[in-house]
Amino acid sequence: MKSQVKLIPSVIAICISLLIWFMIPVPQGVTPEAWHLLALFIGTIAAIIGKAMPIGSLAIIAIMLVAITGVTDPSPKMSIKNALSGFSNSLIWLIGIAIIISRGLAKTGLGNRIGYYFISLFGKKTIGIGYALAISELVIAPVTPSNTARGGGIIHPIMKSIASSLGSSVENHTEGKIGKYLALVNYHINPITSAMFITATAPNPLIVKFVSDVTGANVSITWTMWALAMFIPGMVCIALVPLVVNIFFPPEIKETPDAPLFAKNKLSEMGKMSFNEKIMIGVFALLLFLWAGVPAMIFGKAYALHSATVAFLGLSILLVTSVLTWDDVLKEKAAWDTITWFAALVMMATYLNKLGLVKWFSGVVQNNISSLGVGWELSVIILVLVYLYAHYFFASTTAHITAMFAAFFAAGIALGAPPLFLAFILAAASSIMMALTHYATGTSPVIFGSGYVSLKEWWKMGFIFSVLNLSVWLVVGGAWWKFLGYW
């Protein structure tokens, strides 16, 4: 049997942990416990980046090491309790359950129906197909916390079938006809929709937690606040993507009169909307209605529900109606994997904050930027640029966010930045950075691996969109947040 352990990345991760633990002196202002937890944390992040083992396996090992070393508490009973504390985090369960719910999109065929429906409406021109893919992404984003499942598992197969039907394939070296264009649109819409909703990608709830932790729960971002804050800049970016890709990589085929017919034929093959698809639509509508807090707005706070409770309600309806079975739930490995590794990373990040390490590191960052003698506005830009482009060294948005977000957010607040402005621009950057490389997030290798876009073209377009999207969120987003009174 082939081993799941990659020797070289594993050795490197272990050496990094041992080096920090035993060889590097504990800095002044940091407790030994915090420093030792940092050693375990950085070793875990290094192992994730190097893909030393499946991330769930690494999470189990991290939990074990935190418990056995007693870095959070010398008592064995409290140590294991602390190590397992991440599993009690409601936001982790929100994402896990939402991933299970989104399984219904594939099982019922609703995801494909949505995609082909919009192509049948807007697909007469190539750029119209681009917008159809974008709208399809946007529609399903609030209820698909896996950006990989959304962009790579639902939208990408639709995109490939459209390209193939129009004679554009990698095998025949005709990707320039339309395939390259659609693949780039397919990919670069994905980070934008990921930024627009807490439930659009798995790491977003981490950001909500870090913001709350750093501010002592004085700043609490709800699902509605996030969606409202990100809507305008997100829509501007979505509107730009098909146009910008058309400028740098124009497709050879401009008119696609057969695409709507192809989509209609696909819809015809699917037949009338099934009862299960209608239930999925109803559940999605209910989730959005409750996540947006509409009952609480109308009837008062007594009718408010936690977002995780809403997710459990949605899953319960799907189970009772047999749209999903318990076997489906058990087979949704991505959800259980996410719950496991999220619990480990959240636990470690939480105790790094409780033990004062985040405060110490943010002070280091703050002092370095303060020495430049600039205002908070320029300080935030520097913070965001360093935070975003550091992603060239990461193969996981979760690892990146867990390692850097809390410290950079705390540093920005100390430099005078308005908390909500800083939280939302760093949150946007946390998704924008997915555009940079062919290994930036799980969706990247799926779409890049289809072969429509060369490595050079991928990195070029990624850098262009990183600049464009960040500019839109800083300028348009900043003005929108000012209008909303967020700063």
ABEGO torsion letter per residue (X at the ends): XBBABBAAAAAAAAAAAAAAAAABBBBBGBBAAAAAAAAAAAAAAAAAAAGABBAAAAAAAAAAAAAAAGAABABAAAAAAAAAAAAABAAAAAAAAAAAAAAAAAAAGAAAAAAAAAAAAAAABAAAAAAAAAAAAAAAAAABABAAAAAAAAAAAAAAAAAAAAGBBAAAGAAAAAAAAAAAAAAAAAAAAAAABAAABAAAAAAAAAAAAAAGGABBBBAAAAAAAAAAAAAAAAAAAAAAAAAABBBABABBAAAAAAAAAAAAAAEBBBAAAAAAAAAAAAAAAAAAGAAAAAAEAAABBBAAAAAAAAAAAAAAAGABBAAAAAABAAAAAAAAAAAAAAAAAAAAAAAGAAAAAAAAAAAAAAAAGBBAAAAAAAAAAAAAAAAAABABAAAAAAAAAAAAAAAAAAAGBBAAAAAAAAAAAAAAAAAABAAABAAAAAAAAAGABBAAAAAAAAAAAAAAAAAAAAAAAAAAAAAAGAX
